[in-house]
Amino acid sequence: MFKDKRVEPYVEGIPMLESEEGRIFIEFQGYTDKFIRYRLITEVLQGCQHDQYEGKVFAGIVYTDKSFQKAALSIKTFSGTEDCQFKGCFQEIVLTDYTEKQLQNIDPKLVVLAPFTLPSTADKIMLVEKSQQWYKAVNKLFSIDQQQSVLNAMVAKFLNAFFKCNGIICSD
């Protein structure tokens, strides 16, 4: 789904996963939302309250770009104090801080996030080469039933990079 007719990932909703160590809430942030941290805290609290869950909770935000993290309001703003009890309650990572190789070392199936590691200076030749590599990796790593979904998840970022070509519209 696309938001506001722009080519950008539109991710709404916070998935909750269960593990032996507790519940895990993850927000995949692909656009600017200054209230993302507030929303994550709200979702965690509502989810636990709704199910009367008293166990351990892990929460995190995966930003697709550093600018989205910078745009998010600080939890300090929420409380007005340095000792806010929500401080340090969740982890944040920015995909552009990782290289494709680092993601592969964590788990080869993280190829699905590889387009977010592309440098802003990527040219058309690099984009075409990378897309071919990723296509082969997806076909190798995922079942036939999963392949189209995985490729669809990669397309929004890739298309955005391909048609921008360093901030200008590409010809050819």
CNS distance restraints for C-alpha pairs under 8 A (distance, minus, plus):
assign (resid   1 and name CA) (resid   9 and name CA) 7.31 0.50 0.50
assign (resid   1 and name CA) (resid  10 and name CA) 6.05 0.50 0.50
assign (resid   2 and name CA) (resid   6 and name CA) 6.57 0.50 0.50
assign (resid   2 and name CA) (resid   7 and name CA) 6.50 0.50 0.50
assign (resid   2 and name CA) (resid   8 and name CA) 6.35 0.50 0.50
assign (resid   2 and name CA) (resid   9 and name CA) 6.25 0.50 0.50
assign (resid   2 and name CA) (resid  10 and name CA) 5.44 0.50 0.50
assign (resid   3 and name CA) (resid   7 and name CA) 7.76 0.50 0.50
assign (resid   3 and name CA) (resid   8 and name CA) 7.13 0.50 0.50
assign (resid   3 and name CA) (resid   9 and name CA) 7.61 0.50 0.50
assign (resid   3 and name CA) (resid  10 and name CA) 5.71 0.50 0.50
assign (resid   7 and name CA) (resid 156 and name CA) 6.30 0.50 0.50
assign (resid   7 and name CA) (resid 157 and name CA) 7.71 0.50 0.50
assign (resid   7 and name CA) (resid 159 and name CA) 7.58 0.50 0.50
assign (resid   7 and name CA) (resid 160 and name CA) 5.80 0.50 0.50
assign (resid   8 and name CA) (resid  30 and name CA) 6.95 0.50 0.50
assign (resid   8 and name CA) (resid  31 and name CA) 7.14 0.50 0.50
assign (resid   8 and name CA) (resid 156 and name CA) 5.89 0.50 0.50
assign (resid   8 and name CA) (resid 157 and name CA) 6.45 0.50 0.50
assign (resid   8 and name CA) (resid 160 and name CA) 6.94 0.50 0.50
assign (resid   9 and name CA) (resid  30 and name CA) 5.28 0.50 0.50
assign (resid   9 and name CA) (resid  31 and name CA) 7.04 0.50 0.50
assign (resid   9 and name CA) (resid 156 and name CA) 5.89 0.50 0.50
assign (resid   9 and name CA) (resid 157 and name CA) 6.88 0.50 0.50
assign (resid  10 and name CA) (resid  30 and name CA) 6.24 0.50 0.50
assign (resid  10 and name CA) (resid  31 and name CA) 6.98 0.50 0.50
assign (resid  11 and name CA) (resid  28 and name CA) 6.51 0.50 0.50
assign (resid  11 and name CA) (resid  29 and name CA) 6.49 0.50 0.50
assign (resid  11 and name CA) (resid  30 and name CA) 6.47 0.50 0.50
assign (resid  13 and name CA) (resid  27 and name CA) 7.24 0.50 0.50
assign (resid  14 and name CA) (resid  25 and name CA) 6.34 0.50 0.50
assign (resid  14 and name CA) (resid  26 and name CA) 5.67 0.50 0.50
assign (resid  14 and name CA) (resid  27 and name CA) 5.06 0.50 0.50
assign (resid  14 and name CA) (resid  28 and name CA) 7.77 0.50 0.50
assign (resid  14 and name CA) (resid  40 and name CA) 7.40 0.50 0.50
assign (resid  14 and name CA) (resid  43 and name CA) 7.26 0.50 0.50
assign (resid  15 and name CA) (resid  25 and name CA) 5.76 0.50 0.50
assign (resid  15 and name CA) (resid  26 and name CA) 5.65 0.50 0.50
assign (resid  15 and name CA) (resid  27 and name CA) 6.96 0.50 0.50
assign (resid  16 and name CA) (resid  23 and name CA) 6.73 0.50 0.50
assign (resid  16 and name CA) (resid  24 and name CA) 5.49 0.50 0.50
assign (resid  16 and name CA) (resid  25 and name CA) 4.57 0.50 0.50
assign (resid  16 and name CA) (resid  26 and name CA) 6.68 0.50 0.50
assign (resid  17 and name CA) (resid  23 and name CA) 5.73 0.50 0.50
assign (resid  17 and name CA) (resid  24 and name CA) 4.94 0.50 0.50
assign (resid  17 and name CA) (resid  25 and name CA) 6.47 0.50 0.50
assign (resid  18 and name CA) (resid  22 and name CA) 6.12 0.50 0.50
assign (resid  18 and name CA) (resid  23 and name CA) 4.71 0.50 0.50
assign (resid  18 and name CA) (resid  24 and name CA) 6.19 0.50 0.50
assign (resid  19 and name CA) (resid  23 and name CA) 6.09 0.50 0.50
assign (resid  19 and name CA) (resid  24 and name CA) 7.38 0.50 0.50
assign (resid  21 and name CA) (resid  56 and name CA) 6.80 0.50 0.50
assign (resid  22 and name CA) (resid  55 and name CA) 6.14 0.50 0.50
assign (resid  22 and name CA) (resid  56 and name CA) 4.76 0.50 0.50
assign (resid  22 and name CA) (resid  57 and name CA) 5.43 0.50 0.50
assign (resid  22 and name CA) (resid  58 and name CA) 7.16 0.50 0.50
assign (resid  23 and name CA) (resid  55 and name CA) 7.69 0.50 0.50
assign (resid  23 and name CA) (resid  56 and name CA) 6.51 0.50 0.50
assign (resid  23 and name CA) (resid  57 and name CA) 4.82 0.50 0.50
assign (resid  23 and name CA) (resid  58 and name CA) 6.14 0.50 0.50
assign (resid  24 and name CA) (resid  57 and name CA) 5.91 0.50 0.50
assign (resid  24 and name CA) (resid  58 and name CA) 4.71 0.50 0.50
assign (resid  24 and name CA) (resid  59 and name CA) 5.59 0.50 0.50
assign (resid  25 and name CA) (resid  40 and name CA) 7.86 0.50 0.50
assign (resid  25 and name CA) (resid  44 and name CA) 6.82 0.50 0.50
assign (resid  25 and name CA) (resid  57 and name CA) 7.70 0.50 0.50
assign (resid  25 and name CA) (resid  58 and name CA) 6.28 0.50 0.50
assign (resid  25 and name CA) (resid  59 and name CA) 4.57 0.50 0.50
assign (resid  25 and name CA) (resid  60 and name CA) 6.41 0.50 0.50
assign (resid  26 and name CA) (resid  59 and name CA) 5.77 0.50 0.50
assign (resid  26 and name CA) (resid  60 and name CA) 5.00 0.50 0.50
assign (resid  26 and name CA) (resid  61 and name CA) 5.80 0.50 0.50
assign (resid  26 and name CA) (resid  62 and name CA) 7.42 0.50 0.50
assign (resid  27 and name CA) (resid  40 and name CA) 7.11 0.50 0.50
assign (resid  27 and name CA) (resid  60 and name CA) 6.34 0.50 0.50
assign (resid  27 and name CA) (resid  61 and name CA) 4.71 0.50 0.50
assign (resid  27 and name CA) (resid  62 and name CA) 6.17 0.50 0.50
assign (resid  28 and name CA) (resid  61 and name CA) 5.91 0.50 0.50
assign (resid  28 and name CA) (resid  62 and name CA) 4.80 0.50 0.50
assign (resid  28 and name CA) (resid  63 and name CA) 6.11 0.50 0.50
assign (resid  28 and name CA) (resid  64 and name CA) 7.55 0.50 0.50
assign (resid  29 and name CA) (resid  61 and name CA) 6.74 0.50 0.50
assign (resid  29 and name CA) (resid  62 and name CA) 5.88 0.50 0.50
assign (resid  29 and name CA) (resid  63 and name CA) 4.69 0.50 0.50
assign (resid  29 and name CA) (resid  64 and name CA) 6.16 0.50 0.50
assign (resid  29 and name CA) (resid  68 and name CA) 7.33 0.50 0.50
assign (resid  30 and name CA) (resid  63 and name CA) 6.23 0.50 0.50
assign (resid  30 and name CA) (resid  64 and name CA) 5.27 0.50 0.50
assign (resid  30 and name CA) (resid  65 and name CA) 7.30 0.50 0.50
assign (resid  30 and name CA) (resid  68 and name CA) 7.37 0.50 0.50
assign (resid  31 and name CA) (resid  64 and name CA) 7.87 0.50 0.50
assign (resid  31 and name CA) (resid  68 and name CA) 6.04 0.50 0.50
assign (resid  32 and name CA) (resid  67 and name CA) 7.56 0.50 0.50
assign (resid  32 and name CA) (resid  68 and name CA) 4.81 0.50 0.50
assign (resid  32 and name CA) (resid  69 and name CA) 7.93 0.50 0.50
assign (resid  32 and name CA) (resid  71 and name CA) 6.28 0.50 0.50
assign (resid  32 and name CA) (resid  72 and name CA) 7.47 0.50 0.50
assign (resid  33 and name CA) (resid  68 and name CA) 7.00 0.50 0.50
assign (resid  33 and name CA) (resid  71 and name CA) 6.78 0.50 0.50
assign (resid  33 and name CA) (resid  72 and name CA) 6.10 0.50 0.50
assign (resid  34 and name CA) (resid  71 and name CA) 5.37 0.50 0.50
assign (resid  34 and name CA) (resid  72 and name CA) 3.85 0.50 0.50
assign (resid  34 and name CA) (resid  73 and name CA) 5.12 0.50 0.50
assign (resid  35 and name CA) (resid  39 and name CA) 6.08 0.50 0.50
assign (resid  35 and name CA) (resid  72 and name CA) 5.99 0.50 0.50
assign (resid  35 and name CA) (resid  73 and name CA) 6.07 0.50 0.50
assign (resid  36 and name CA) (resid  40 and name CA) 6.14 0.50 0.50
assign (resid  36 and name CA) (resid  72 and name CA) 6.20 0.50 0.50
assign (resid  36 and name CA) (resid  73 and name CA) 7.75 0.50 0.50
assign (resid  37 and name CA) (resid  41 and name CA) 6.29 0.50 0.50
assign (resid  37 and name CA) (resid  72 and name CA) 6.82 0.50 0.50
assign (resid  37 and name CA) (resid  73 and name CA) 7.11 0.50 0.50
assign (resid  37 and name CA) (resid  74 and name CA) 7.56 0.50 0.50
assign (resid  37 and name CA) (resid  75 and name CA) 7.04 0.50 0.50
assign (resid  38 and name CA) (resid  42 and name CA) 6.13 0.50 0.50
assign (resid  38 and name CA) (resid  75 and name CA) 7.31 0.50 0.50
assign (resid  39 and name CA) (resid  43 and name CA) 6.05 0.50 0.50
assign (resid  40 and name CA) (resid  44 and name CA) 6.18 0.50 0.50
assign (resid  40 and name CA) (resid  59 and name CA) 7.68 0.50 0.50
assign (resid  41 and name CA) (resid  45 and name CA) 6.16 0.50 0.50
assign (resid  41 and name CA) (resid  86 and name CA) 7.81 0.50 0.50
assign (resid  42 and name CA) (resid  46 and name CA) 5.94 0.50 0.50
assign (resid  43 and name CA) (resid  47 and name CA) 5.82 0.50 0.50
assign (resid  44 and name CA) (resid  48 and name CA) 6.17 0.50 0.50
assign (resid  44 and name CA) (resid  57 and name CA) 8.00 0.50 0.50
assign (resid  44 and name CA) (resid  59 and name CA) 7.65 0.50 0.50
assign (resid  45 and name CA) (resid  49 and name CA) 6.02 0.50 0.50
assign (resid  46 and name CA) (resid  50 and name CA) 5.85 0.50 0.50
assign (resid  47 and name CA) (resid  51 and name CA) 6.37 0.50 0.50
assign (resid  47 and name CA) (resid  53 and name CA) 7.91 0.50 0.50
assign (resid  48 and name CA) (resid  52 and name CA) 5.61 0.50 0.50
assign (resid  48 and name CA) (resid  53 and name CA) 4.68 0.50 0.50
assign (resid  48 and name CA) (resid  54 and name CA) 6.99 0.50 0.50
assign (resid  49 and name CA) (resid  53 and name CA) 6.44 0.50 0.50
assign (resid  58 and name CA) (resid  89 and name CA) 7.65 0.50 0.50
assign (resid  58 and name CA) (resid  90 and name CA) 6.56 0.50 0.50
assign (resid  59 and name CA) (resid  89 and name CA) 7.03 0.50 0.50
assign (resid  59 and name CA) (resid  90 and name CA) 4.67 0.50 0.50
assign (resid  59 and name CA) (resid  91 and name CA) 6.47 0.50 0.50
assign (resid  60 and name CA) (resid  90 and name CA) 4.90 0.50 0.50
assign (resid  60 and name CA) (resid  91 and name CA) 4.52 0.50 0.50
assign (resid  60 and name CA) (resid  92 and name CA) 5.52 0.50 0.50
assign (resid  60 and name CA) (resid  93 and name CA) 7.94 0.50 0.50
assign (resid  61 and name CA) (resid  90 and name CA) 7.55 0.50 0.50
assign (resid  61 and name CA) (resid  91 and name CA) 6.41 0.50 0.50
assign (resid  61 and name CA) (resid  92 and name CA) 4.81 0.50 0.50
assign (resid  61 and name CA) (resid  93 and name CA) 6.49 0.50 0.50
assign (resid  62 and name CA) (resid  92 and name CA) 5.92 0.50 0.50
assign (resid  62 and name CA) (resid  93 and name CA) 5.06 0.50 0.50
assign (resid  62 and name CA) (resid  94 and name CA) 5.89 0.50 0.50
assign (resid  62 and name CA) (resid  95 and name CA) 7.01 0.50 0.50
assign (resid  63 and name CA) (resid  68 and name CA) 6.42 0.50 0.50
assign (resid  63 and name CA) (resid  69 and name CA) 6.30 0.50 0.50
assign (resid  63 and name CA) (resid  92 and name CA) 7.41 0.50 0.50
assign (resid  63 and name CA) (resid  93 and name CA) 6.11 0.50 0.50
assign (resid  63 and name CA) (resid  94 and name CA) 4.63 0.50 0.50
assign (resid  63 and name CA) (resid  95 and name CA) 6.15 0.50 0.50
assign (resid  64 and name CA) (resid  68 and name CA) 7.42 0.50 0.50
assign (resid  64 and name CA) (resid  94 and name CA) 5.80 0.50 0.50
assign (resid  64 and name CA) (resid  95 and name CA) 5.10 0.50 0.50
assign (resid  64 and name CA) (resid  96 and name CA) 6.52 0.50 0.50
assign (resid  64 and name CA) (resid 116 and name CA) 6.08 0.50 0.50
assign (resid  65 and name CA) (resid  69 and name CA) 7.08 0.50 0.50
assign (resid  65 and name CA) (resid  94 and name CA) 5.90 0.50 0.50
assign (resid  65 and name CA) (resid  95 and name CA) 6.38 0.50 0.50
assign (resid  65 and name CA) (resid  96 and name CA) 5.71 0.50 0.50
assign (resid  65 and name CA) (resid 116 and name CA) 7.63 0.50 0.50
assign (resid  66 and name CA) (resid  70 and name CA) 6.27 0.50 0.50
assign (resid  66 and name CA) (resid  94 and name CA) 5.90 0.50 0.50
assign (resid  66 and name CA) (resid  96 and name CA) 6.88 0.50 0.50
assign (resid  66 and name CA) (resid  97 and name CA) 7.96 0.50 0.50
assign (resid  67 and name CA) (resid  71 and name CA) 6.12 0.50 0.50
assign (resid  68 and name CA) (resid  72 and name CA) 6.60 0.50 0.50
assign (resid  69 and name CA) (resid  94 and name CA) 7.51 0.50 0.50
assign (resid  73 and name CA) (resid  77 and name CA) 6.75 0.50 0.50
assign (resid  74 and name CA) (resid  78 and name CA) 7.06 0.50 0.50
assign (resid  75 and name CA) (resid  79 and name CA) 6.62 0.50 0.50
assign (resid  75 and name CA) (resid  84 and name CA) 7.40 0.50 0.50
assign (resid  75 and name CA) (resid  86 and name CA) 7.06 0.50 0.50
assign (resid  75 and name CA) (resid  87 and name CA) 6.64 0.50 0.50
assign (resid  76 and name CA) (resid  80 and name CA) 5.36 0.50 0.50
assign (resid  76 and name CA) (resid  81 and name CA) 5.81 0.50 0.50
assign (resid  76 and name CA) (resid  82 and name CA) 6.11 0.50 0.50
assign (resid  76 and name CA) (resid  84 and name CA) 6.52 0.50 0.50
assign (resid  76 and name CA) (resid  87 and name CA) 7.67 0.50 0.50
assign (resid  77 and name CA) (resid  81 and name CA) 7.77 0.50 0.50
assign (resid  79 and name CA) (resid  84 and name CA) 5.92 0.50 0.50
assign (resid  80 and name CA) (resid  84 and name CA) 7.88 0.50 0.50
assign (resid  83 and name CA) (resid  87 and name CA) 7.23 0.50 0.50
assign (resid  85 and name CA) (resid  89 and name CA) 7.99 0.50 0.50
assign (resid  93 and name CA) (resid  97 and name CA) 7.90 0.50 0.50
assign (resid  94 and name CA) (resid  98 and name CA) 7.52 0.50 0.50
assign (resid  95 and name CA) (resid 113 and name CA) 7.72 0.50 0.50
assign (resid  95 and name CA) (resid 116 and name CA) 6.00 0.50 0.50
assign (resid  95 and name CA) (resid 117 and name CA) 6.16 0.50 0.50
assign (resid  96 and name CA) (resid 116 and name CA) 5.98 0.50 0.50
assign (resid  96 and name CA) (resid 117 and name CA) 4.85 0.50 0.50
assign (resid  96 and name CA) (resid 118 and name CA) 7.41 0.50 0.50
assign (resid  96 and name CA) (resid 119 and name CA) 7.93 0.50 0.50
assign (resid  97 and name CA) (resid 117 and name CA) 7.44 0.50 0.50
assign (resid  98 and name CA) (resid 102 and name CA) 6.13 0.50 0.50
assign (resid  98 and name CA) (resid 103 and name CA) 6.87 0.50 0.50
assign (resid  98 and name CA) (resid 117 and name CA) 6.18 0.50 0.50
assign (resid  99 and name CA) (resid 103 and name CA) 6.53 0.50 0.50
assign (resid  99 and name CA) (resid 114 and name CA) 7.97 0.50 0.50
assign (resid  99 and name CA) (resid 117 and name CA) 5.57 0.50 0.50
assign (resid  99 and name CA) (resid 118 and name CA) 7.98 0.50 0.50
assign (resid 100 and name CA) (resid 104 and name CA) 6.26 0.50 0.50
assign (resid 100 and name CA) (resid 111 and name CA) 7.52 0.50 0.50
assign (resid 100 and name CA) (resid 114 and name CA) 5.43 0.50 0.50
assign (resid 100 and name CA) (resid 117 and name CA) 5.93 0.50 0.50
assign (resid 100 and name CA) (resid 118 and name CA) 8.00 0.50 0.50
assign (resid 101 and name CA) (resid 105 and name CA) 6.15 0.50 0.50
assign (resid 102 and name CA) (resid 106 and name CA) 6.46 0.50 0.50
assign (resid 103 and name CA) (resid 107 and name CA) 6.31 0.50 0.50
assign (resid 103 and name CA) (resid 108 and name CA) 7.12 0.50 0.50
assign (resid 103 and name CA) (resid 110 and name CA) 5.85 0.50 0.50
assign (resid 103 and name CA) (resid 111 and name CA) 7.21 0.50 0.50
assign (resid 103 and name CA) (resid 113 and name CA) 7.93 0.50 0.50
assign (resid 103 and name CA) (resid 114 and name CA) 7.51 0.50 0.50
assign (resid 104 and name CA) (resid 108 and name CA) 4.36 0.50 0.50
assign (resid 104 and name CA) (resid 109 and name CA) 7.23 0.50 0.50
assign (resid 104 and name CA) (resid 110 and name CA) 6.20 0.50 0.50
assign (resid 104 and name CA) (resid 111 and name CA) 6.68 0.50 0.50
assign (resid 106 and name CA) (resid 110 and name CA) 7.67 0.50 0.50
assign (resid 108 and name CA) (resid 141 and name CA) 7.63 0.50 0.50
assign (resid 109 and name CA) (resid 138 and name CA) 7.77 0.50 0.50
assign (resid 109 and name CA) (resid 141 and name CA) 6.47 0.50 0.50
assign (resid 109 and name CA) (resid 142 and name CA) 7.78 0.50 0.50
assign (resid 110 and name CA) (resid 114 and name CA) 6.95 0.50 0.50
assign (resid 111 and name CA) (resid 134 and name CA) 6.70 0.50 0.50
assign (resid 111 and name CA) (resid 137 and name CA) 7.29 0.50 0.50
assign (resid 111 and name CA) (resid 138 and name CA) 7.30 0.50 0.50
assign (resid 112 and name CA) (resid 138 and name CA) 7.78 0.50 0.50
assign (resid 112 and name CA) (resid 150 and name CA) 6.33 0.50 0.50
assign (resid 112 and name CA) (resid 151 and name CA) 7.44 0.50 0.50
assign (resid 112 and name CA) (resid 153 and name CA) 7.05 0.50 0.50
assign (resid 112 and name CA) (resid 154 and name CA) 5.86 0.50 0.50
assign (resid 113 and name CA) (resid 117 and name CA) 7.40 0.50 0.50
assign (resid 113 and name CA) (resid 154 and name CA) 6.96 0.50 0.50
assign (resid 114 and name CA) (resid 118 and name CA) 7.18 0.50 0.50
assign (resid 114 and name CA) (resid 134 and name CA) 7.93 0.50 0.50
assign (resid 115 and name CA) (resid 154 and name CA) 6.64 0.50 0.50
assign (resid 115 and name CA) (resid 157 and name CA) 6.19 0.50 0.50
assign (resid 115 and name CA) (resid 158 and name CA) 5.79 0.50 0.50
assign (resid 116 and name CA) (resid 157 and name CA) 6.76 0.50 0.50
assign (resid 118 and name CA) (resid 122 and name CA) 6.63 0.50 0.50
assign (resid 120 and name CA) (resid 161 and name CA) 7.87 0.50 0.50
assign (resid 120 and name CA) (resid 166 and name CA) 6.26 0.50 0.50
assign (resid 121 and name CA) (resid 165 and name CA) 7.64 0.50 0.50
assign (resid 121 and name CA) (resid 166 and name CA) 5.75 0.50 0.50
assign (resid 122 and name CA) (resid 126 and name CA) 6.05 0.50 0.50
assign (resid 122 and name CA) (resid 127 and name CA) 6.56 0.50 0.50
assign (resid 122 and name CA) (resid 161 and name CA) 7.90 0.50 0.50
assign (resid 122 and name CA) (resid 165 and name CA) 6.93 0.50 0.50
assign (resid 122 and name CA) (resid 166 and name CA) 7.08 0.50 0.50
assign (resid 123 and name CA) (resid 127 and name CA) 6.22 0.50 0.50
assign (resid 123 and name CA) (resid 162 and name CA) 7.89 0.50 0.50
assign (resid 123 and name CA) (resid 165 and name CA) 5.84 0.50 0.50
assign (resid 123 and name CA) (resid 166 and name CA) 7.29 0.50 0.50
assign (resid 124 and name CA) (resid 128 and name CA) 6.14 0.50 0.50
assign (resid 124 and name CA) (resid 162 and name CA) 6.51 0.50 0.50
assign (resid 124 and name CA) (resid 165 and name CA) 6.68 0.50 0.50
assign (resid 125 and name CA) (resid 129 and name CA) 6.23 0.50 0.50
assign (resid 126 and name CA) (resid 130 and name CA) 6.01 0.50 0.50
assign (resid 127 and name CA) (resid 131 and name CA) 6.01 0.50 0.50
assign (resid 127 and name CA) (resid 158 and name CA) 7.91 0.50 0.50
assign (resid 127 and name CA) (resid 161 and name CA) 7.99 0.50 0.50
assign (resid 127 and name CA) (resid 162 and name CA) 6.56 0.50 0.50
assign (resid 128 and name CA) (resid 132 and name CA) 6.31 0.50 0.50
assign (resid 129 and name CA) (resid 133 and name CA) 6.36 0.50 0.50
assign (resid 130 and name CA) (resid 134 and name CA) 6.08 0.50 0.50
assign (resid 131 and name CA) (resid 135 and name CA) 6.03 0.50 0.50
assign (resid 132 and name CA) (resid 136 and name CA) 6.33 0.50 0.50
assign (resid 133 and name CA) (resid 137 and name CA) 6.22 0.50 0.50
assign (resid 134 and name CA) (resid 138 and name CA) 6.01 0.50 0.50
assign (resid 135 and name CA) (resid 139 and name CA) 6.24 0.50 0.50
assign (resid 135 and name CA) (resid 151 and name CA) 7.54 0.50 0.50
assign (resid 136 and name CA) (resid 140 and name CA) 6.20 0.50 0.50
assign (resid 137 and name CA) (resid 141 and name CA) 5.94 0.50 0.50
assign (resid 138 and name CA) (resid 142 and name CA) 5.67 0.50 0.50
assign (resid 138 and name CA) (resid 147 and name CA) 6.29 0.50 0.50
assign (resid 138 and name CA) (resid 150 and name CA) 7.31 0.50 0.50
assign (resid 138 and name CA) (resid 151 and name CA) 7.41 0.50 0.50
assign (resid 139 and name CA) (resid 143 and name CA) 7.40 0.50 0.50
assign (resid 139 and name CA) (resid 144 and name CA) 7.41 0.50 0.50
assign (resid 139 and name CA) (resid 147 and name CA) 6.37 0.50 0.50
assign (resid 142 and name CA) (resid 146 and name CA) 5.86 0.50 0.50
assign (resid 142 and name CA) (resid 147 and name CA) 5.74 0.50 0.50
assign (resid 143 and name CA) (resid 147 and name CA) 6.14 0.50 0.50
assign (resid 144 and name CA) (resid 148 and name CA) 7.72 0.50 0.50
assign (resid 146 and name CA) (resid 150 and name CA) 6.21 0.50 0.50
assign (resid 147 and name CA) (resid 151 and name CA) 6.14 0.50 0.50
assign (resid 148 and name CA) (resid 152 and name CA) 6.04 0.50 0.50
assign (resid 149 and name CA) (resid 153 and name CA) 6.24 0.50 0.50
assign (resid 150 and name CA) (resid 154 and name CA) 6.54 0.50 0.50
assign (resid 151 and name CA) (resid 155 and name CA) 6.27 0.50 0.50
assign (resid 152 and name CA) (resid 156 and name CA) 7.56 0.50 0.50
assign (resid 154 and name CA) (resid 158 and name CA) 6.39 0.50 0.50
assign (resid 155 and name CA) (resid 159 and name CA) 5.83 0.50 0.50
assign (resid 156 and name CA) (resid 160 and name CA) 6.18 0.50 0.50
assign (resid 157 and name CA) (resid 161 and name CA) 6.26 0.50 0.50
assign (resid 158 and name CA) (resid 162 and name CA) 6.00 0.50 0.50
assign (resid 159 and name CA) (resid 163 and name CA) 6.02 0.50 0.50
assign (resid 160 and name CA) (resid 164 and name CA) 6.12 0.50 0.50
assign (resid 161 and name CA) (resid 165 and name CA) 6.08 0.50 0.50
assign (resid 161 and name CA) (resid 166 and name CA) 7.82 0.50 0.50
assign (resid 162 and name CA) (resid 170 and name CA) 7.84 0.50 0.50
assign (resid 163 and name CA) (resid 168 and name CA) 7.86 0.50 0.50
assign (resid 163 and name CA) (resid 169 and name CA) 5.80 0.50 0.50
assign (resid 163 and name CA) (resid 170 and name CA) 5.90 0.50 0.50
assign (resid 164 and name CA) (resid 168 and name CA) 5.24 0.50 0.50
assign (resid 164 and name CA) (resid 169 and name CA) 5.17 0.50 0.50
assign (resid 164 and name CA) (resid 170 and name CA) 6.61 0.50 0.50
assign (resid 165 and name CA) (resid 169 and name CA) 6.37 0.50 0.50
assign (resid 165 and name CA) (resid 170 and name CA) 5.96 0.50 0.50
